Each structure stands twice: as C-alpha cells, then as structure tokens.
Amino acid sequence: MPIWADDNFPEIAETIRSHSVLAAVRSATADTSHEESEAAPFRREQWLFSHNGAVPDWRHLLADLGETEHLVLDARSDSALLWALAATRLSTGRELPSHVLLELLRAIAAIRPTARLNLLLSDGQAITATA
C-alpha cells in the first residue's frame, strides 16, 4: 500500500534486513488513482521496478508508441504503463536490464521530450537506475 497510508510501515522498516532493497516514495501524477496497485515497486517474477517522475499525456502513450495490442494493466498510471513496457521487454530474456531501460528511455523521450524518467529496476542482486 502507499507508504503514507501504511500504519505498519515504521514497525516493519525496523525489521527489514536484506543485501538488496528497492524502495520508492513518490507523489501521484495528475490523472492517476491513489490505489494500492499504484504503489511502487511494481513486481513480476524476480524484477522490481519504480518510476519517479511524470509522463505527460501518458494515457495516449501506447498508441503513440504503436504498442496497443499486448499490454494489460492492473494499475492506471504512467508508472504502471512504463513498468508494463519494461516487463514485456524483460520477459523475452534477450536484453540486459540496462538495455531495457535505455531503450525505454529513448522511446519515451522521442515522443514525450518533457517526460521525467527516473527509473529503478532490480532483480534482487543488482539495481539499474536512470536519472
């Protein structure tokens, strides 16, 4: 759940021990919901992903990228959409995490040059980040 609404967070935070932790706190982009499904990090298999920033006109991003046929989202936000795009690329297993993020950045920046794209991606062993 969003950290600002989680009464258990202070107690849980005192007990977390790990060699690799990915955590993020962000505000919500305009025109997104504040539901639990919107709280980063997003997860699939060993991957954790977080986005801090904003993608203008994100609701039309898939059409502008020409990727409308294969993405199904539980969440409704720019961050969830970026995660779906990254996760689709990661699921092929053909690209390094750094290449996935670089290609995603290039694709989004080409059509949304004012987007703020601070991304974190972890497989539990390493963290790849952009700023």
DRENLUM-648869 format. One record per residue (C-alpha): residue number from 1; chain; x, y, z. Coordinates in Angstrom, 1 decimal, padded with zeros to 4 digits, always signed. Last residue first. Example, Ala and Ser with C-alpha at 12.3 -4.5 7.8 and 13.67 -1.06 7.14 Angstrom:
2
DOLO     i   ch       c1       c2       c3
DOLO     2    A   +013.7   -001.1   +007.1
DOLO     1    A   +012.3   -004.5   +007.8
This chain:
131
DOLO     i   ch       c1       c2       c3
DOLO   131    A   +018.1   +009.9   -013.8
DOLO   130    A   +018.3   +006.2   -014.6
DOLO   129    A   +018.9   +003.2   -012.4
DOLO   128    A   +019.9   -000.5   -012.6
DOLO   127    A   +019.9   -002.3   -009.2
DOLO   126    A   +021.7   -005.6   -008.7
DOLO   125    A   +021.1   -008.9   -007.0
DOLO   124    A   +017.4   -008.8   -006.2
DOLO   123    A   +016.5   -008.4   -009.9
DOLO   122    A   +016.2   -004.7   -009.6
DOLO   121    A   +015.0   -001.8   -011.8
DOLO   120    A   +014.9   +001.9   -010.8
DOLO   119    A   +013.7   +004.6   -013.1
DOLO   118    A   +013.9   +008.4   -013.1
DOLO   117    A   +012.0   +009.4   -016.2
DOLO   116    A   +010.7   +013.0   -016.3
DOLO   115    A   +008.8   +013.4   -019.5
DOLO   114    A   +009.4   +016.8   -021.3
DOLO   113    A   +010.6   +015.1   -024.6
DOLO   112    A   +007.4   +012.9   -024.8
DOLO   111    A   +007.6   +011.2   -028.3
DOLO   110    A   +011.4   +010.7   -028.6
DOLO   109    A   +011.8   +010.7   -024.8
DOLO   108    A   +009.5   +007.7   -024.4
DOLO   107    A   +011.4   +005.6   -027.0
DOLO   106    A   +014.8   +006.6   -025.8
DOLO   105    A   +014.0   +006.0   -022.2
DOLO   104    A   +012.5   +002.5   -022.9
DOLO   103    A   +015.6   +001.6   -025.0
DOLO   102    A   +017.9   +002.6   -022.2
DOLO   101    A   +015.8   +000.8   -019.5
DOLO   100    A   +015.8   -002.4   -021.5
DOLO    99    A   +019.5   -002.1   -022.3
DOLO    98    A   +020.4   -001.7   -018.6
DOLO    97    A   +018.3   -004.7   -017.8
DOLO    96    A   +020.2   -006.8   -020.3
DOLO    95    A   +018.1   -008.0   -023.3
DOLO    94    A   +017.2   -011.4   -024.7
DOLO    93    A   +015.2   -012.7   -021.6
DOLO    92    A   +012.0   -012.1   -023.6
DOLO    91    A   +010.2   -011.3   -020.3
DOLO    90    A   +012.4   -008.2   -019.8
DOLO    89    A   +010.9   -006.4   -022.9
DOLO    88    A   +007.4   -007.0   -021.7
DOLO    87    A   +008.4   -006.0   -018.2
DOLO    86    A   +009.8   -002.7   -019.4
DOLO    85    A   +006.6   -001.8   -021.3
DOLO    84    A   +004.4   -002.9   -018.4
DOLO    83    A   +006.5   -001.0   -016.0
DOLO    82    A   +006.3   +002.2   -018.0
DOLO    81    A   +002.5   +001.8   -018.0
DOLO    80    A   +002.4   +001.2   -014.3
DOLO    79    A   +004.4   +004.4   -013.8
DOLO    78    A   +002.2   +006.5   -016.0
DOLO    77    A   -000.8   +005.4   -014.0
DOLO    76    A   -003.8   +003.1   -014.2
DOLO    75    A   -002.9   -000.2   -012.5
DOLO    74    A   -004.0   -003.7   -013.4
DOLO    73    A   -002.6   -003.2   -016.9
DOLO    72    A   -002.9   -005.5   -019.9
DOLO    71    A   -000.4   -004.8   -022.7
DOLO    70    A   -000.4   -006.8   -026.0
DOLO    69    A   -002.2   -004.9   -028.8
DOLO    68    A   -001.6   -001.2   -028.4
DOLO    67    A   +002.1   -000.8   -028.9
DOLO    66    A   +002.4   +001.7   -031.7
DOLO    65    A   +004.4   +004.1   -029.4
DOLO    64    A   +001.9   +006.9   -029.9
DOLO    63    A   -000.9   +004.4   -029.3
DOLO    62    A   +000.7   +003.2   -026.1
DOLO    61    A   +001.4   +006.7   -024.9
DOLO    60    A   -002.1   +008.0   -025.2
DOLO    59    A   -002.9   +007.7   -021.4
DOLO    58    A   +000.5   +009.1   -020.6
DOLO    57    A   -000.4   +012.6   -021.7
DOLO    56    A   +002.7   +013.9   -020.0
DOLO    55    A   +004.9   +011.3   -018.4
DOLO    54    A   +005.9   +012.1   -014.8
DOLO    53    A   +008.7   +011.5   -012.5
DOLO    52    A   +009.7   +008.7   -010.1
DOLO    51    A   +009.4   +005.3   -011.6
DOLO    50    A   +009.9   +002.0   -009.7
DOLO    49    A   +010.5   -001.6   -010.8
DOLO    48    A   +011.1   -004.9   -009.0
DOLO    47    A   +012.0   -008.0   -011.0
DOLO    46    A   +012.4   -011.5   -009.7
DOLO    45    A   +009.0   -012.7   -011.0
DOLO    44    A   +006.9   -009.6   -011.8
DOLO    43    A   +006.8   -006.7   -009.3
DOLO    42    A   +005.9   -003.0   -009.3
DOLO    41    A   +007.7   -001.0   -006.6
DOLO    40    A   +005.8   +001.1   -006.3
DOLO    39    A   +002.3   +002.0   -005.2
DOLO    38    A   -000.3   +002.3   -007.9
DOLO    37    A   -002.0   -001.0   -007.2
DOLO    36    A   -002.7   +000.3   -003.7
DOLO    35    A   -005.0   +002.9   -005.1
DOLO    34    A   -004.2   +006.6   -005.4
DOLO    33    A   -005.5   +006.9   -009.0
DOLO    32    A   -003.9   +008.7   -011.9
DOLO    31    A   -004.9   +011.9   -013.7
DOLO    30    A   -002.1   +014.0   -012.4
DOLO    29    A   +000.9   +012.1   -011.4
DOLO    28    A   +000.9   +010.7   -007.9
DOLO    27    A   +003.5   +011.5   -005.4
DOLO    26    A   +006.5   +009.3   -004.9
DOLO    25    A   +008.2   +007.1   -002.4
DOLO    24    A   +010.5   +004.4   -003.6
DOLO    23    A   +012.0   +001.2   -002.2
DOLO    22    A   +014.4   -001.4   -003.7
DOLO    21    A   +016.4   -003.4   -001.2
DOLO    20    A   +019.4   -005.5   -001.9
DOLO    19    A   +021.5   -007.2   +000.8
DOLO    18    A   +018.5   -007.5   +003.0
DOLO    17    A   +017.2   -006.9   +006.5
DOLO    16    A   +013.8   -005.4   +007.3
DOLO    15    A   +013.0   -005.3   +011.0
DOLO    14    A   +012.9   -001.5   +011.7
DOLO    13    A   +011.0   -000.8   +008.5
DOLO    12    A   +008.2   -003.2   +009.6
DOLO    11    A   +007.5   -001.1   +012.7
DOLO    10    A   +007.5   +002.2   +010.9
DOLO     9    A   +005.5   +000.8   +007.9
DOLO     8    A   +002.6   -000.7   +009.8
DOLO     7    A   +000.3   +002.4   +009.6
DOLO     6    A   +000.6   +002.3   +005.8
DOLO     5    A   -001.2   +005.3   +004.3
DOLO     4    A   +001.9   +007.4   +003.5
DOLO     3    A   +003.8   +004.3   +002.4
DOLO     2    A   +001.2   +003.6   -000.4
DOLO     1    A   +000.0   +000.0   +000.0
